[in-house]
Amino acid sequence: MKSLALGLALLGQAAAASAHPQALRLDPQTAIRIDGRLDEPAWQQALPHEDFFQFLPEDKQPARWRTSVQVLASEDALIFAIRAWDPAPELIRAPLSRRDQVRRDQDFVSVVLDPVGQRRSAQFVRISAAGVLADGLFTAEDDVEDFAPDFDLQAAVQRLPDGYSVELRWPLAALRFPHAEGAPWRMMVTRSIPREDSVLLVSAPLSKDDLSFIAELQEIGGLGDLVEQVRERAFLNVRPELTLRRGARPSLGAEFKWRPRADWVIDATLNPDFSQVELDAPQLAGNTRFALSLPEKRPFFLESTDVVGQSQPDGSGENRSLAAFYSRAITDPDWGLRATWRGPAAEATLLSLRDAGGGQILRAGAYATASHAQDGRSQASFARGRMHLQPFSIGLLSSLRDYGEGRRNALLGSDFSWRATDTDLLRGHLLASSTTAGFDDQGQVLRTPAETGQNLWLSWRRHSEDWSNTAHYEQISPRFANDNGFVSQSGFRRATLQLIRRLGAQQWGSVQAHELEAQLKLAQTQTLADAALGVPGGEVIARQLQPGFWLAAARNTGFWGHLGLDQQRSRTGGRLHAPRTLNLGIEANPAPWLTLVSAELEWGRRLDVEADRLGRGANLLLEAKTRWALPWQAWLELEQQLGQGFVRDGLGRRGFSDRNAQTLAVLHLSARDSLRAILQRTHYGRRAEAAPAALAAADERTRVISLVFQHRVGLSRILSLGATHSQQPEGRSSELFAKAVLAYP
């Protein structure tokens, strides 16, 4: 009877564990070695959570691959053990790759962790079957993964005859949570199996009907008073760096991260050097007068990006998120200081940096973005706070770019988010700017009379089983400027509606689509009156009518297309043209060695913006990624991106041609040592034309070569040796550098 009672008790514990993950508290004297083997006695005691569900390619399906997760809680870390069983372990895809390049073409498991417990944002880490990490931050409002932030984590993988096992140590110092009155910590584990169907499993009952990927994070049981024990604990991390360049004085810099208690993080940077940061991929920019945005890769700017509300413009002038702060507007900081606070129902951040200059300041209009060189120093400051009154959030923000001598750009504003129902999300912001910093014909900053402007953005998103619809309204007045943000267009109002009918899985003979969508995009952009630039009000800049489709198929294949039945004007007072284009795209993970093939084509009658005329033309973007296993357990990553754009003139000749190419090769000598080479070229050419176009000939070429060897042990020890050679229209330059970073502790 005692044996029966014990058996029933164990069954009851297992049933409780399947409801949501349970953590086992470790004795302070118990040590866990992170080697992926799961052979310590503590793993035999920790309850496994094996209740996984299929999310992709079709949701609401039982998991076909057995997976389990266990959690240990020590006084300074959460430790996860994930066991991934596989009936065909020889098919596991486990290449060595760069950090943050663990994609769905590889076998991986991930842990998504929300220590605030409100499902508004979550930190995540992916661990591939080769032990490579990809980490970042997920925000529910945008429903996107941001791989830019990096966390100081430790993970190990062990390949097994029936799959693989993973151990992950997540230090509490790398988590951001309230000091008191916080909600229970939440988590979800996912697993990628990139076979024919490219399956993604989740440990929570998540479906595609949810508004975000983190809508169903589950509470972690068994933590008890752990949060109360560690909330007063302080952590300090110092990362000095030394950079040596040929022909230049040594450069010494440092980054500091201090967490005095759980809810505060203080960051500081002094003379940072970004010589080891990967080159930005070139973009086709020859047929637009608007500035294009770039992703952030510099560590100082990546702390708690959800609190900052980092701007995420898409290059077309439409913002998917708050447009108040764009860290790439800060070029070369001499020093910077930042404080971030998180409470159970509020959060705030304040930062200030001294920028040495060397970048560009944008001043936008309805038809183009003016760019001015910022050669002098300036002080860039930004503050934002948000209060969460479920299901409503409201924020206040301010921004200041001070060039000295009364020359400045200041911004005040407010933003909100309201989850009206389980399927509806409303968001918006209202910003007001005042600017006394102008530019003369030589690009020098000068003091001008104050000019004011406003930026209004409203968004509605509905996501249900049958529909995924969005609507935006945006209005930016002519004199609105944000020198700490990204504003590529002003003096306009735009209304956008995108309707997506979700048709589910489809079968056409032997061809199966896991998901099919019918799409329709409608948009209209009109000018606001701008006397300074001679732009009348109510002039149509663009109308968009774009019916299309998207489908998902085997091998993580996506295929999409739409017709462009648009109207577009390239300059004020010019003709409203009617371009007609066909847009097609495909992306797939075809094979273990060919991990990505992507192609996107726009073809038809396109608008040559500079010549202000229609002509036959095309835009073609190609991308391919391969992975090759080499002797001595080395791996070679090879990525190729190609872009080509052109529009023909009235005589059938190419009025302009815009080309770019980037080849990236990474030789992984080991999990810590790699050699990266990048070669990229761009060329923009235009044929000279007499009146009425009156266009000058152009032949602009760039060529950049970069070679970097890096020895990297997590985030704590990095040694980089590199060389770059650049050939630009303004001249040539070469550089040799060595950089060492060592973190304490």
Buried (B, 14 or more C-beta within 10 A) or exposed (E): EEEEEEEEEEEEEEEEBBEBBBBBBBEEEEEBEBEBBBEBEBBEEBBBBBBBBBBBBBBEEEBEBBBBBBBBBBEEBBBBBBBBBBEEBEEBBBBBBBBBBBBBBBBBBBBBBBBBBBBBBBBBBBBBBBBBBBBBBBBBBBBBBBBBBBBBBBBBBBBBEEBBBBBBBBBBBBBBBBBEEBBBBBBBBBBBBBBEBBBBBBBBEBEBBBBBBBBBBBBBBBBEEBBEEBBEBEBEBBBBBBBBBEEEEEBEBBBBBBBEEBBBBBBBBBBBBEBBEEBEBBBBBBBBBBBBBEEBBBBBBBBBBBBBBBBBBEBEBBBBBBBBBBBBBBBBBBBBBBBBBBBBBBBBBBBBBBBBBEBBBBBBBBBBBBBBBBEBBBBBBBBBBBBBEEEEBBBBBBBBBBBEEEBBBBBBBEBBBBBEEEBBBBBBBBBBBBBBBBBEEEEEBEBBEEBEBBBBBBBBBBBBEEEBBBBBBBBBBBBBBBBBBBBBBBBBBBBBBBBBBBBEEEEEEEEBBBBBBBBBBBBBBBBBBBEEBEBEEEBEBBBBBBBBBBBBBBBBBBBBBBBBBBBBBBBBEEEEBEBEBEBBBBBBBBEBEBBBBBBBBBBBBBBBBBBBBBBBBBBBBBBBBBBEEEEEEBBBBBBBBBBBBBBBBEEEEBBBBBBBBBBBBBBBBEBBBBBBBBBBBBBBBBBEBEEEBEBEEBEEEBBBBBBBBBBBEBBBBBBBBBBBBBBEEEEEEEBBBBBBBBBEE
